[in-house]
């Protein structure tokens, strides 16, 4: 049996922004939480969708053709291949569901990019 966890509590306990942590596995996907502030980077994931669920705060996902505004309890799936840039004007806590093959910032490397090994570190 999988241990019970609180994604909101785990996200709140994180000390680094834009450094997702894997909290569970579901078939070929990871469930991650992150604490975010500011802008991540324009990027895409050519072969994977990416689901964002806001646990606390407000997240803006900039797309090339639109802007998605999310508040606590709302989610959005960025379709594979779509360039996007997540932005939080104030601290925001999020839950992500991504395939295990998904690279943190997709096709772009920045100082905020985290490796899978970083994301798998214990919380």
NUGUFI-260090 format. One line per 2 residues: number of its first residue (from 1); for each residue x, z, y of N, C-alpha, C. Coordinates in steps of 0.05 Angstrom, whole numbers, plus 5000, padded with zeros to 4 digits. Layout:
NUM	X Z Y X Z Y X Z Y | ...;
***
This chain:
1	5017 5000 4976 5000 5000 5000 5018 5000 5025 | 5010 4984 5045 5025 4982 5070 5020 5007 5087;
3	5041 5019 5098 5036 5043 5115 5019 5036 5139 | 5004 5055 5148 4987 5052 5172 5006 5054 5196;
5	5001 5037 5216 5017 5038 5241 5000 5032 5265 | 5009 5040 5288 4995 5034 5313 5012 5015 5329;
7	5005 4989 5329 5021 4970 5345 5023 4978 5375 | 5002 4989 5386 5002 4997 5414 5023 5020 5418;
9	5024 5039 5400 5044 5061 5403 5072 5051 5399 | 5076 5032 5380 5103 5022 5376 5112 5006 5400;
11	5095 4989 5411 5102 4973 5434 5109 4992 5458 | 5093 5013 5461 5098 5032 5483 5125 5046 5480;
13	5134 5049 5456 5159 5063 5451 5184 5046 5456 | 5181 5020 5458 5204 5002 5461 5217 5007 5489;
15	5243 5003 5490 5258 5008 5514 5269 4983 5527 | 5268 4960 5513 5278 4935 5524 5255 4915 5528;
17	5256 4901 5550 5236 4880 5556 5244 4854 5541 | 5224 4839 5533 5227 4814 5520 5245 4815 5495;
19	5243 4837 5480 5258 4841 5456 5238 4848 5433 | 5224 4828 5423 5203 4833 5402 5215 4847 5378;
21	5198 4864 5366 5206 4877 5341 5185 4871 5319 | 5195 4864 5296 5177 4859 5273 5167 4886 5263;
23	5140 4888 5261 5128 4913 5251 5115 4910 5225 | 5110 4884 5216 5098 4879 5190 5102 4850 5183;
25	5097 4844 5158 5098 4817 5148 5070 4810 5136 | 5062 4785 5140 5036 4776 5128 5041 4748 5117;
27	5044 4746 5091 5050 4721 5078 5075 4709 5091 | 5073 4685 5103 5097 4672 5115 5099 4677 5145;
29	5086 4699 5155 5087 4706 5183 5097 4734 5188 | 5107 4738 5212 5115 4765 5222 5094 4773 5242;
31	5089 4799 5242 5073 4811 5264 5093 4827 5280 | 5094 4821 5306 5114 4832 5324 5100 4845 5348;
33	5114 4865 5360 5105 4876 5385 5128 4874 5405 | 5120 4873 5431 5141 4872 5451 5130 4884 5477;
35	5149 4894 5493 5143 4903 5520 5155 4882 5538 | 5139 4871 5557 5149 4849 5573 5145 4854 5603;
37	5162 4842 5619 5161 4844 5648 5176 4821 5659 | 5164 4807 5678 5176 4783 5690 5170 4759 5674;
39	5188 4739 5675 5184 4713 5662 5203 4711 5639 | 5194 4699 5617 5212 4695 5594 5228 4669 5597;
41	5216 4646 5592 5229 4620 5595 5210 4599 5586 | 5211 4576 5599 5196 4553 5589 5208 4544 5562;
43	5191 4542 5542 5200 4534 5515 5177 4525 5498 | 5183 4514 5475 5162 4507 5456 5172 4512 5428;
45	5153 4512 5410 5158 4515 5381 5147 4490 5368 | 5164 4472 5360 5155 4446 5351 5137 4446 5326;
47	5141 4466 5309 5127 4466 5283 5110 4491 5278 | 5108 4509 5298 5093 4533 5294 5075 4540 5317;
49	5051 4550 5311 5033 4561 5331 5043 4589 5337 | 5035 4601 5360 5044 4628 5367 5020 4642 5379;
51	5013 4665 5367 4990 4680 5377 4999 4704 5394 | 4987 4707 5417 4992 4729 5436 4967 4746 5437;
53	4969 4772 5434 4947 4791 5438 4957 4813 5457 | 4943 4817 5479 4951 4837 5498 4941 4864 5490;
55	4960 4883 5486 4954 4910 5478 4950 4927 5503 | 4964 4921 5524 4962 4936 5549 4972 4918 5572;
57	4957 4918 5594 4965 4903 5617 4953 4875 5620 | 4968 4858 5632 4960 4830 5639 4983 4811 5633;
59	4977 4790 5619 4997 4769 5613 4987 4742 5622 | 5004 4728 5636 4998 4700 5643 5015 4682 5626;
61	5002 4663 5614 5017 4643 5598 5015 4617 5613 | 5037 4609 5625 5038 4583 5639 5041 4561 5619;
63	5024 4541 5622 5026 4517 5605 5031 4493 5624 | 5040 4471 5615 5045 4449 5632 5020 4438 5646;
65	4997 4442 5634 4972 4431 5645 4952 4452 5654 | 4958 4478 5649 4939 4499 5655 4954 4526 5656;
67	4939 4547 5663 4949 4574 5662 4928 4591 5647 | 4937 4607 5628 4919 4624 5613 4925 4653 5623;
69	4904 4667 5631 4906 4695 5640 4893 4713 5619 | 4909 4732 5609 4899 4750 5588 4901 4779 5597;
71	4880 4795 5591 4881 4823 5596 4878 4838 5569 | 4880 4864 5570 4880 4881 5546 4856 4873 5528;
73	4863 4868 5502 4843 4861 5482 4839 4831 5479 | 4850 4815 5496 4847 4786 5494 4871 4773 5481;
75	4865 4750 5468 4887 4736 5454 4885 4706 5460 | 4907 4693 5455 4909 4664 5458 4929 4653 5439;
77	4923 4630 5427 4942 4617 5409 4954 4593 5423 | 4980 4593 5426 4994 4570 5438 4999 4550 5415;
79	4987 4526 5417 4990 4507 5395 5019 4498 5392 | 5027 4491 5368 5054 4481 5363 5060 4457 5381;
81	5085 4457 5391 5094 4435 5407 5087 4438 5437 | 5071 4457 5444 5063 4460 5472 5083 4477 5488;
83	5094 4466 5509 5112 4481 5526 5097 4503 5540 | 5108 4527 5541 5095 4550 5553 5116 4570 5564;
85	5107 4587 5582 5124 4607 5594 5107 4632 5598 | 5111 4653 5582 5097 4678 5586 5108 4693 5610;
87	5090 4705 5626 5098 4719 5650 5081 4744 5653 | 5094 4767 5660 5080 4792 5665 5090 4802 5692;
89	5072 4803 5711 5079 4813 5738 5084 4843 5738 | 5071 4857 5720 5075 4886 5715 5079 4890 5685;
91	5091 4912 5677 5096 4917 5649 5071 4912 5632 | 5075 4898 5611 5053 4890 5593 5063 4894 5564;
93	5045 4902 5546 5052 4905 5518 5036 4885 5502 | 5049 4870 5484 5036 4849 5469 5042 4851 5439;
95	5024 4839 5424 5028 4835 5395 5029 4805 5391 | 5048 4797 5375 5051 4768 5368 5049 4764 5338;
97	5037 4742 5331 5037 4734 5303 5050 4706 5302 | 5072 4704 5288 5088 4680 5286 5097 4675 5258;
99	5100 4650 5251 5112 4644 5225 5141 4654 5225 | 5151 4660 5202 5178 4671 5199 5199 4651 5209;
101	5193 4626 5210 5212 4606 5219 5213 4603 5249 | 5195 4616 5264 5193 4613 5293 5217 4626 5307;
103	5231 4610 5323 5253 4621 5339 5242 4633 5365 | 5253 4655 5373 5243 4671 5396 5236 4654 5420;
105	5255 4639 5430 5250 4622 5453 5251 4593 5445 | 5244 4587 5421 5242 4560 5411 5266 4543 5416;
107	5263 4522 5431 5283 4502 5435 5302 4509 5458 | 5300 4533 5469 5316 4541 5493 5330 4567 5486;
109	5355 4570 5495 5370 4595 5492 5376 4606 5520 | 5368 4632 5524 5373 4645 5550 5385 4673 5544;
111	5391 4688 5565 5400 4715 5560 5379 4733 5549 | 5354 4724 5550 5332 4740 5538 5326 4733 5509;
113	5338 4711 5499 5333 4703 5472 5344 4723 5452 | 5327 4730 5432 5334 4750 5412 5335 4736 5385;
115	5355 4743 5369 5357 4732 5342 5337 4746 5324 | 5333 4735 5301 5316 4747 5281 5327 4774 5273;
117	5353 4776 5270 5366 4802 5263 5359 4824 5284 | 5359 4816 5309 5352 4835 5330 5323 4843 5327;
119	5306 4824 5321 5277 4830 5319 5270 4846 5295 | 5287 4845 5274 5282 4861 5250 5294 4889 5251;
121	5309 4896 5273 5320 4923 5275 5298 4944 5274 | 5303 4967 5263 5283 4988 5263 5275 4996 5291;
123	5250 5003 5294 5240 5011 5321 5249 5040 5326;
***
